[in-house]
Amino acid sequence: MTIAADPKRMGAKVDLTSVLHTWGSALTHHPHIHMIVPGGGLSPDGTKWVACRPGFFLHVRVLSRLFRRLFLEGLMDLHRTGQLVFFGDLERPPG
């Protein structure tokens, strides 16, 4: 949403619909998510549809960098507050 809203990218407010499934078709534990992501979004003032470029939603490298940064910051925050702990061989770094 952050990247799509950037005027240098798409400059639109995007959204999605997702469903969490916890079982596979064989009724075995198989958590996964199904998502519907439209190929565009609403203009900042909400008056018109802004389509993505044909065959291209958002730049994967840009999305990857933002996701990686936010994910790692979240893990570090959880660890700092004691909500993420390690056990066994991962409890303490070697050396």
C-alpha positions as CSV (number, residue, x, y, z in Angstrom):
1,M,0.0,0.0,0.0
2,T,2.9,2.3,0.8
3,I,4.7,1.8,-2.4
4,A,1.5,1.9,-4.5
5,A,0.6,5.2,-3.0
6,D,3.9,6.7,-3.9
7,P,3.4,9.1,-6.9
8,K,6.7,7.8,-8.4
9,R,5.2,4.3,-8.5
10,M,1.4,4.1,-9.1
11,G,0.1,7.0,-7.0
12,A,-3.0,5.1,-6.0
13,K,-4.7,3.7,-3.0
14,V,-4.8,-0.1,-3.4
15,D,-6.5,-2.8,-1.4
16,L,-6.9,-6.6,-1.4
17,T,-9.0,-9.4,-0.1
18,S,-7.5,-12.4,1.5
19,V,-8.7,-15.6,3.2
20,L,-6.6,-17.8,5.5
21,H,-7.1,-21.5,4.9
22,T,-5.7,-23.9,7.5
23,W,-6.5,-27.2,5.8
24,G,-5.7,-28.6,2.4
25,S,-8.0,-30.5,0.1
26,A,-6.9,-33.8,1.7
27,L,-8.0,-32.4,5.1
28,T,-4.4,-32.2,6.3
29,H,-3.0,-29.3,8.2
30,H,-1.8,-26.9,5.4
31,P,-2.0,-23.2,6.4
32,H,-2.0,-20.9,3.3
33,I,-3.5,-17.7,2.1
34,H,-5.6,-17.0,-1.0
35,M,-5.5,-13.3,-2.1
36,I,-7.2,-11.2,-4.7
37,V,-5.3,-8.1,-5.6
38,P,-6.8,-5.8,-8.3
39,G,-4.5,-4.4,-11.0
40,G,-4.7,-0.8,-9.8
41,G,-6.4,1.4,-7.2
42,L,-8.2,4.6,-6.6
43,S,-6.6,8.0,-7.2
44,P,-5.7,9.9,-4.0
45,D,-8.9,11.9,-4.2
46,G,-11.0,8.8,-4.8
47,T,-12.5,10.0,-8.1
48,K,-10.9,7.7,-10.7
49,W,-9.3,4.3,-11.2
50,V,-5.5,4.2,-11.7
51,A,-4.5,1.1,-13.5
52,C,-1.0,-0.4,-13.1
53,R,1.2,-0.8,-16.1
54,P,0.2,-3.7,-18.4
55,G,1.6,-6.9,-17.0
56,F,3.3,-5.2,-14.1
57,F,1.7,-4.3,-10.7
58,L,4.6,-3.0,-8.5
59,H,8.4,-3.3,-8.7
60,V,9.4,-6.5,-7.0
61,R,12.8,-5.2,-5.9
62,V,11.2,-2.2,-4.2
63,L,8.5,-4.4,-2.5
64,S,11.2,-6.9,-1.4
65,R,13.3,-4.2,0.2
66,L,10.4,-2.6,2.1
67,F,9.1,-6.0,3.3
68,R,12.6,-7.2,4.4
69,R,13.1,-3.9,6.4
70,L,9.7,-4.0,8.1
71,F,9.9,-7.7,8.8
72,L,13.4,-7.5,10.4
73,E,12.4,-4.4,12.4
74,G,9.4,-6.3,13.7
75,L,11.5,-9.3,14.7
76,M,14.0,-7.0,16.5
77,D,11.2,-5.2,18.3
78,L,9.7,-8.6,19.5
79,H,13.1,-9.8,20.6
80,R,13.8,-6.5,22.4
81,T,10.6,-6.8,24.4
82,G,11.0,-10.5,25.2
83,Q,8.2,-11.7,23.0
84,L,10.6,-13.6,20.6
85,V,12.9,-16.0,22.3
86,F,15.3,-18.7,21.0
87,F,15.8,-22.2,22.3
88,G,18.3,-25.0,21.9
89,D,21.2,-24.3,19.6
90,L,19.8,-21.0,18.7
91,E,19.6,-19.7,22.2
92,R,23.1,-18.1,22.2
93,P,25.3,-17.3,19.3
94,P,28.4,-19.5,19.0
95,G,31.6,-18.4,20.5
